[in-house]
């Protein structure tokens, strides 16, 4: 059996031009592919345009199945596994500019929880007027600069606020663990609580004062 190459006869209908066109369609600019892989397979129309692709080139990639469309202008690579991190990034990107992962999802992103929530919560600016995003809980509010950070190229609520909101969504274990491993301090929780008036709700809804008397100091001045 001849080895394919110069010794292998070409089929009668061999069309090298067709193969070349296919490779040209699916190939991504190296910089864009590095960015997409660093972002767990998620990209936006803005990313594509930044690296020189046209809107028609984006449509071709969607049509041939290389990119999976989600909400308007948000895509994921078809050959990339849909991991929890992919879902988190899609949730934030789908809500739009200025959106931040929050609540227990943000606590998970910070490494405080072993498992992500089934439904991610995303905080959007009050000015957002977009449609609801399927599978995403959207909260409209303004966040101060000190209340958000960028972790692994994703905007999320800062750790103290994430801990407090995750404790509201889940249970005291999130807050206990954050204090135990010294991820946050009581002072940081107090500052975050003063901004959002969260701790009063925690004390009344979850009985934190009974669970640990240290929490009483968070709301006292």
N, C-alpha and C positions, 0 to 999 in steps of 0.2 A: 504494500500500500504506500503510495508516494506521500511524502510529507508536504503539507500545504505550504506553498511558497512558489518558487520558480518552477518546481517540478510538478506542481498540481495544476491540471488544466482548469481554466476558468469556465464557469457555466455560460451557456449561450446568452442568458439574459442578465449577465453581470452588469450592475450599474453603479460604478464608484461614486458618481456625483450624488446620487440619492443618499448613500451612506454618509458622505461628507456633510450634506445638509442636515441630516439628523444629529450628527455630533455637534454641529454648530448651534442647533436649537437648544440642546440640553446643557451645553457647557456654560458655567457661570464664571464671571470675572473672578480671579483668585481672591482679591480682597473681599468681595461680596461673600464668597463661599466661606471664608474664614470668619467673617462676622456672623453669618447665619449659623454656623456650627457652634460658635461661642454662645449663641443665643438659643441653643437647644432646637434648632431647625426652624425658627420663626423669623419671618422678615415682613417688611411692609413695602408698599409702593414707593414710599420716600427712600427707603434703602436702595431699591432697584434703580431709581432715577439718579441717586447720588453716585452710583458706580457706572453710570453711562448707559443703562438699558432704557429702552423706550417703552411706552405703554403698550404698543403693539407687540413688542418682544415679551412683555409680561403675559399678555393674553395668549400668545403662542405656547408659552410654558404651561399655562393653566389648561389650555385645550389639549395638549399632548399628555397631560397627566403628571408632569414633573412637579408642579406646584399645586397644593391643595388650597382652594380659597375658603376663607372663613367669613369674617365680616368684610365690609367694603375696604379694600386696600390692605388687607391682612392675609398672609399666606403662611403655609408651612411646607417644607420639603417632603415630597411623597416618600422618598427613600430614607427618611429619618424617623425613628420610633417616636410615638407619642407618649412621652414620659410625663410624670407629674409636673416637672419643671416646664415642659412644653405647654401644658395646660395653663399653668400660672402665667406664663408670658403671653399666651394667646388671650387670656382674660384681660390683662392690662392693656395690651395693644388694641384689642377690640373696643375697649371703652374710649380710648382716644388720648389725645395730647393732654399731658398733665396728670394722667391717672396714676394711682399708686396702689400696689397690693397692700391690703390691710387685714386686721383681725388675726384669726388663727393661721391664715395662709401666710401672713407676714412673719408670724412667730415661727412657723415651719421653715420659711426661707432663711430666717436668722439662725436656724439650727436648734431651736428650743423644743421642737416637736419631732417625733420620729415619722409620723404619717401626716400627709397633707389633708386638708378638709375635702369632703366630697364636692363642696361648692365653694368657690373662691369669692371673697369679698374684695371689691375694688372701690377705692375712694376716687371720685371725679370732682373737678371744680364745679362750683355752683352754676357756672355759665354753660355747662354742657347741656345740649338739647337733643342728643342723639336718641336713637331707639333703644329699647331694652336689649340686653345681650343674653342670649339663651345660656342657661347654666351658670350665670354670674350674678351675684348680688351687688348692685351698684348703689353706693352712698354718695350723695352730693353734699359737699362741704368744702370749705377752704382750709387748707393745711398750711401752717407756718413753715418757714424754711427749716427750723429746728426740728420739725416733726417728720421730716422725710430724709431718707438717705438712699444712695445708690449702692446696691449689693449685686455683684455678678452681672452688671449692666442692666439691672432692673430697678425701677423706682419703687421703694417700699416705705411703709411707715417706720419711723425710728424705733429702736428696740424697746424703750420704756413704754411708749404708746402701744406698740404691738403686744407687749406682755399684758397690759391692762385690758385691752380689747379682747385678746384671746381668752383671758380669764372670764370675761363676761360671756363669751360665746360657749366656753367649755366648762372648766371647773377650776378650783383653786390650785390644782397640780401645776398648771403652767406658771403661775406666779411663784409658788413655793420653789419650783425647780430653778427658776431664773435667779432667785435670791440665794439658793443653796450653792449654785455653781458660780455665783458672783458675776453673773452677766449684767445685772443691774443693781443699783443700790436703792435704799429707801428714799434718799434725797432725790434721785432721778425719777422715781415713781411719783414723788410728791409734786415735782415740777410738771411732769406730764399730766398728772391728775388735776392740778390747778388750771392748766390750759383747757382741759376738756370736762372738768367736774365729774370724772369717772368714779373716783374712789368712794364717794358717797353712795353711789349706786351699788358698788361692790359690797360695801359694808352692810347695806340694807338687804340686798337680794341674796347674797351668798353666805352671810354670817361670818365674814372674815374676822370680826372682832373676837368672836368666840373661838375660832380656829387658831388664831395667833395674835396675841395682844400687841405685837410689834406693829400691826397694820393700823392700829388706832393712832400711832404717831405720824402716820403719813398724812392724815387729814387735819392734825392739830398744828397750830402755828406757834 
